[in-house]
Amino acid sequence: KLEPRGNSDALITAVNFVTYGNRKVRAFVGTYDGRITVLDITASNTLDYHTSLDIRGNRSKSARKITSIEQRPNSTNILVTSNDSRIRLYDVDNWQLTCKYKGFLNVSSQIKASFSHDGKIIISGDEKNFCYFWETETHYK
């Protein structure tokens, strides 16, 4: 059971496991109020708080619902989809925003963006029945 930390008792809207470093695993928990809580999984399979991230847009004082969290294959990057029509790529080694992808519409649905098998392409649907593709490698050069 995950107990709320601080003043947040927000609805959990996305969860995933992320492997990093020497095959260590962390649980990432996204919420309705736009936060991601990162939990270390101990040897005894308990969860310890590690850190949290506020996922916010430039113009938004309030965060939007996290709709998915996915790890890039063979990488320390995570892809975060939210209801502000943005997909964000974070590096979990330094907790920095690496890239932001936009163009699709996601304001009320539980839409999930995904990586291709090699992590070079991101794909997502949107609320207008379109499918979008972004190349990840062009944003790293």
N, C-alpha and C positions, 0 to 999 in steps of 0.2 A: 504494500500500500504506500502510495506517495502522498505525503502530507504537504499541504501548501506551505511555501516559505515566504516570510514577510507578510505583506498585506494582500498577496495574490491568492484568490481562491477561484481563479479563472478556469473555465472549462478546458479540458485537454482536447486538442483538435488534431494533433499529429505526433507520432512517436517513431523512433527508429534507433537502431544500434549503429555505432560508428567505430570502426577499427582504426587504430593509430599506433605509431611507434612500434614497439616490439610485440605486436599482436594484442595490445591492450584494447579493451572494449569500453566504450562509454555509451550511456543511454541519453538520447536527445529527446526532450519533451517540449512540444510547441503548444501554445495556448491561444485561446480566443482573443486575449488582449495583446497579442503580438510579441510574446516573450518566448525565449527558448531557455529552458533549464538544462544544464549539462550535469549528468550524474556519473560518478565513477562506480564501476561494478567491482566489488572487492572479491577476494579469494573465497570468502564464505557466502558469495552471492547476495550480499546486501548492497544497498545503494547509498553512496555518500555524495553530498552536494559538492560540485566542483566550481561551477560558475554559472552565470546567466547572461543572456544577450537580449537587448531590446531591439526589435526589428522595426525600424521606423523609416518613413519616407522623409524627404527633405522638407516638404511643406506640412507634414502631418505631426501634430502634437500628440495625437493618440495613435497607438499602433493598431494594425489590422490583424485579423485572424491568420495564424499560420496554418496553411492547408497541406503542406508536405515538407519532409526533410529527407534528403537522399544523399548518400556518399558517392563521390565520383570514384569510378573504379581505379584501383591502385594509386590512390591519392589521399591527401589529408584535407581535401576540399569537400564541403557540403553544399548542396543546392537547397535553398529555402524558397518555397512558393508561399505567397501571402495574398490576402484579399485587397491589396492596393494595386493590383495589376502589375506586380513586379516579381521577378525571380532574381534572387541574390545568391552569389557564390562567395562563400567564406572559407578562409584557410583556418583550420582548427589548431594549427601550430601556434599562431600568433593572434587569433581571433579577429583578424582584419577582413573587411569587405574587399574582395578581389575584383568583382565585376557585378554589374547590375544589368539585367536583360529586361527590355520592355517592348511593348507593341501589342501584346495580347490583352484581352479583357477578362478580369477575374475580380468581381466586387462582391459576389454573394455565394459562389459555388465552392465546392470542395475539390478544386482542380489541382492535379499533381503534375509537376514537370519531372521529366526523367532524362537520364543520360543514356546515350547509346552504349553498347557493350564495351567500347574502347574509350569512352569518356570524351570523345571529340565533338559530339553533337548533343544538343539539348532539344527535347521535343515537348510540346505542350499543346493542349487544346484550349479553347476559350469559350466564353458565354455567347459568342455570335456564330458558333459552329464552324470556326476555322481551326486549322492546325498550323502551328508555328515551329520553325526550326532555327536554331542559332548555332553557329560554329564556335566552339570554346577556344580552339587553338588561336584563332585570329585575335582574340582578346588578351592573349598572354604574350604576344610578340611586342 
